Amino acid sequence: MENPKARLTLKKNSEAEEKKVDDLLRVIPDIFLFQDQGKQGNLDRLVFHPNPAYKPSTYKEMALHALSGVVLIDLREKRLARFSGTLTQQVNFGHGLLGHLNKGGMIEVNRVCLSPGQWGTSLFQTDFDGRFAIFKNISKHLDETHNDFEPVPPDTDIQRALEQIVRKSANWSQTTQGDIERSHESEKAF
């Protein structure tokens, strides 16, 4: 990505998505009831289902409140490492007149420790379908994966950070192009 404005827009969008995830993660202790399922590796495993006493205040909270699933917690860091849930019932907005989300939709969020106290989202998947009013289908299917997180020296300025990103992107593009060419060669063989 050569354009600095495009990079800045991408960074702002990424930060906005991270804030949305953080905002939803903050209400999790109130929205759900949890049952301890023991350990999964070095993480604590909890199953969750909706807390009937909780009254959602936003449409996103209404959708979140209808989920049941599994949470993995890093107790040492006091952070959520994984959230995986499925809609166990249809979610109606405005008694179904404004719209609904179909039963069976899912969300999965994986977070990784980048450094002590610093966590980032490595996987964000959603798969929701429904209808908005009478006219429009709702289809939210997202699959974002982030990896290869790397610390940078504390004295790194924006210009140097951007140069590193461009260099890494160029290496990734060359690798991906080679994979595509090999893929086309394989298709021709059949």
VEXFI-758269 format. One record per residue (C-alpha): residue in one letter; x, y, z. Coordinates in nm, 4 decimals. Example, Ala and Ser with C-alpha at 12.3 -4.5 7.8 and 13.67 -1.06 7.14 Angstrom:
<sites>
<A <1.2300 -0.4500 0.7800>>
<S <1.3670 -0.1060 0.7140>>
</sites>
This chain:
<sites>
<M <0.0000 0.0000 0.0000>>
<E <0.1817 0.3094 -0.1284>>
<N <-0.0732 0.5787 -0.0380>>
<P <-0.0213 0.7276 0.3124>>
<K <-0.3858 0.8459 0.3277>>
<A <-0.5087 0.4938 0.2507>>
<R <-0.2801 0.3535 0.5212>>
<L <-0.4097 0.6090 0.7710>>
<T <-0.7708 0.5253 0.6793>>
<L <-0.6970 0.1543 0.7186>>
<K <-0.5367 0.2194 1.0585>>
<K <-0.8335 0.4292 1.1749>>
<N <-1.0797 0.1622 1.0578>>
<S <-0.8812 -0.1051 1.2385>>
<E <-0.8749 0.1028 1.5577>>
<A <-1.2506 0.1666 1.5291>>
<E <-1.3175 -0.2072 1.4918>>
<E <-1.0927 -0.2796 1.7896>>
<K <-1.2920 -0.0257 1.9965>>
<K <-1.6222 -0.1892 1.8959>>
<V <-1.4890 -0.5279 2.0037>>
<D <-1.3623 -0.3802 2.3332>>
<D <-1.7008 -0.2118 2.3995>>
<L <-1.8876 -0.5385 2.3472>>
<L <-1.6380 -0.7329 2.5567>>
<R <-1.6942 -0.4928 2.8497>>
<V <-2.0649 -0.5854 2.8831>>
<I <-2.0056 -0.9617 2.8689>>
<P <-1.9939 -1.0100 3.2499>>
<D <-2.3436 -0.8591 3.2813>>
<I <-2.5116 -1.0084 2.9741>>
<F <-2.4287 -1.3740 3.0458>>
<L <-2.4335 -1.6343 3.3190>>
<F <-2.1190 -1.8478 3.3276>>
<Q <-2.0318 -2.2020 3.4328>>
<D <-1.6726 -2.3057 3.5006>>
<Q <-1.5594 -2.5955 3.2801>>
<G <-1.2032 -2.6231 3.4134>>
<K <-0.8812 -2.5623 3.2217>>
<Q <-0.8052 -2.5661 2.8499>>
<G <-0.4285 -2.5489 2.8314>>
<N <-0.3221 -2.2517 3.0445>>
<L <-0.6618 -2.0818 3.0018>>
<D <-0.9795 -2.1137 3.2087>>
<R <-1.2773 -2.2403 3.0091>>
<L <-1.6273 -2.1118 3.0810>>
<V <-1.9549 -2.1851 2.9040>>
<F <-2.2124 -1.9078 2.8932>>
<H <-2.5803 -1.8500 2.8254>>
<P <-2.8009 -1.5383 2.8398>>
<N <-2.8636 -1.3772 3.1782>>
<P <-3.2450 -1.3444 3.1959>>
<A <-3.2113 -1.0470 3.4354>>
<Y <-3.0131 -0.8398 3.1819>>
<K <-3.2051 -0.5914 2.9656>>
<P <-3.0095 -0.5016 2.6481>>
<S <-3.0031 -0.1304 2.5615>>
<T <-2.8793 -0.1486 2.1998>>
<Y <-2.9451 -0.3737 1.9010>>
<K <-2.5903 -0.5086 1.9249>>
<E <-2.6460 -0.5946 2.2900>>
<M <-2.9757 -0.7655 2.1968>>
<A <-2.7918 -0.9841 1.9461>>
<L <-2.5093 -1.0547 2.1898>>
<H <-2.7579 -1.1421 2.4672>>
<A <-2.9098 -1.4219 2.2532>>
<L <-2.5756 -1.6053 2.2252>>
<S <-2.4590 -1.9161 2.4071>>
<G <-2.1074 -2.0534 2.3804>>
<V <-1.7575 -2.0733 2.5250>>
<V <-1.5160 -1.8179 2.6707>>
<L <-1.1461 -1.8754 2.7392>>
<I <-0.9870 -1.6480 2.9992>>
<D <-0.6207 -1.5799 3.0714>>
<L <-0.6398 -1.5357 3.4492>>
<R <-0.2769 -1.4270 3.4822>>
<E <-0.3377 -1.1313 3.2464>>
<K <-0.7067 -1.1005 3.3458>>
<R <-0.8019 -1.0916 2.9784>>
<L <-1.0448 -1.2662 2.7498>>
<A <-0.8528 -1.4868 2.5053>>
<R <-1.1453 -1.6336 2.3092>>
<F <-1.5164 -1.5740 2.2749>>
<S <-1.7209 -1.8130 2.0608>>
<G <-2.0999 -1.7958 2.0548>>
<T <-2.4026 -1.9071 1.8547>>
<L <-2.7479 -1.7476 1.8430>>
<T <-2.9731 -1.9953 2.0209>>
<Q <-3.2897 -1.8120 1.9207>>
<Q <-3.4098 -1.5624 1.6629>>
<V <-3.3447 -1.2015 1.7678>>
<N <-3.6321 -0.9656 1.6899>>
<F <-3.5914 -0.5896 1.6621>>
<G <-3.9063 -0.3875 1.7276>>
<H <-4.1042 -0.7076 1.7915>>
<G <-3.9878 -0.8355 1.4541>>
<L <-4.1381 -0.5427 1.2631>>
<L <-3.8047 -0.3646 1.2202>>
<G <-3.6148 -0.6839 1.1509>>
<H <-3.4614 -0.9979 1.2924>>
<L <-3.1487 -1.2113 1.3035>>
<N <-3.1938 -1.5812 1.2328>>
<K <-3.1196 -1.8466 1.4913>>
<G <-2.7841 -2.0192 1.4313>>
<G <-2.5711 -1.7119 1.3563>>
<M <-2.2237 -1.7155 1.5127>>
<I <-1.9400 -1.4938 1.6276>>
<E <-1.5844 -1.5839 1.7184>>
<V <-1.3209 -1.3496 1.8592>>
<N <-0.9665 -1.4602 1.9443>>
<R <-0.7338 -1.2234 2.1258>>
<V <-0.3620 -1.2687 2.1800>>
<C <-0.1177 -1.1218 2.4271>>
<L <0.1199 -0.8933 2.2354>>
<S <0.3146 -0.7975 2.5456>>
<P <0.2239 -0.7870 2.9160>>
<G <-0.0972 -0.5839 2.9427>>
<Q <-0.1216 -0.5328 2.5657>>
<W <-0.3704 -0.7512 2.3740>>
<G <-0.4890 -0.7491 2.0151>>
<T <-0.7586 -0.9237 1.8143>>
<S <-0.6108 -1.2016 1.5999>>
<L <-0.9408 -1.3429 1.4675>>
<F <-1.2818 -1.1861 1.4230>>
<Q <-1.5489 -1.3923 1.2481>>
<T <-1.9208 -1.3305 1.2171>>
<D <-2.1862 -1.5220 1.0306>>
<F <-2.5328 -1.3694 1.0737>>
<D <-2.8353 -1.3661 0.8450>>
<G <-3.1750 -1.2071 0.8886>>
<R <-3.4050 -0.9401 0.7550>>
<F <-3.4327 -0.5648 0.8043>>
<A <-3.7908 -0.4395 0.7751>>
<I <-3.9706 -0.6105 0.4889>>
<F <-3.7370 -0.5130 0.2107>>
<K <-3.3786 -0.5920 0.2912>>
<N <-3.1882 -0.9051 0.3866>>
<I <-2.9228 -0.8846 0.6572>>
<S <-2.6093 -1.0777 0.5802>>
<K <-2.3059 -1.0153 0.8005>>
<H <-2.0259 -1.2521 0.7106>>
<L <-1.6816 -1.1397 0.8160>>
<D <-1.3583 -1.3313 0.8505>>
<E <-1.0602 -1.1218 0.9591>>
<T <-0.7347 -1.2751 1.0677>>
<H <-0.4420 -1.0752 1.2015>>
<N <-0.1067 -1.2371 1.2761>>
<D <0.2653 -1.1714 1.2764>>
<F <0.2324 -0.9047 1.5446>>
<E <0.5763 -0.7582 1.6055>>
<P <0.6952 -0.5061 1.8616>>
<V <0.8766 -0.2016 1.7339>>
<P <1.1463 -0.0095 1.9185>>
<P <1.0046 0.2668 2.1426>>
<D <1.1836 0.5373 1.9422>>
<T <1.0170 0.4320 1.6122>>
<D <0.8577 0.7284 1.4387>>
<I <0.5620 0.7059 1.2000>>
<Q <0.7786 0.7278 0.8881>>
<R <0.9932 0.4306 0.9956>>
<A <0.6849 0.2307 1.0969>>
<L <0.5249 0.2969 0.7571>>
<E <0.8446 0.1930 0.5778>>
<Q <0.8408 -0.1362 0.7714>>
<I <0.4758 -0.1941 0.6781>>
<V <0.5433 -0.1207 0.3094>>
<R <0.8435 -0.3559 0.3103>>
<K <0.6434 -0.6301 0.4773>>
<S <0.3504 -0.5757 0.2371>>
<A <0.5845 -0.6004 -0.0625>>
<N <0.7259 -0.9293 0.0694>>
<W <0.3735 -1.0589 0.1313>>
<S <0.2611 -0.9533 -0.2193>>
<Q <0.5552 -1.1333 -0.3821>>
<T <0.4844 -1.4494 -0.1815>>
<T <0.1128 -1.4344 -0.2609>>
<Q <0.1762 -1.3739 -0.6333>>
<G <0.4077 -1.6774 -0.6415>>
<D <0.1399 -1.8857 -0.4701>>
<I <-0.1193 -1.7682 -0.7249>>
<E <0.1117 -1.8537 -1.0164>>
<R <0.1771 -2.2003 -0.8704>>
<S <-0.1966 -2.2439 -0.8183>>
<H <-0.2650 -2.1613 -1.1845>>
<E <0.0091 -2.4016 -1.2918>>
<S <-0.1538 -2.6747 -1.0811>>
<E <-0.4951 -2.6065 -1.2371>>
<K <-0.3464 -2.6407 -1.5872>>
<A <-0.2033 -2.9797 -1.4969>>
<F <-0.5556 -3.1196 -1.4604>>
</sites>
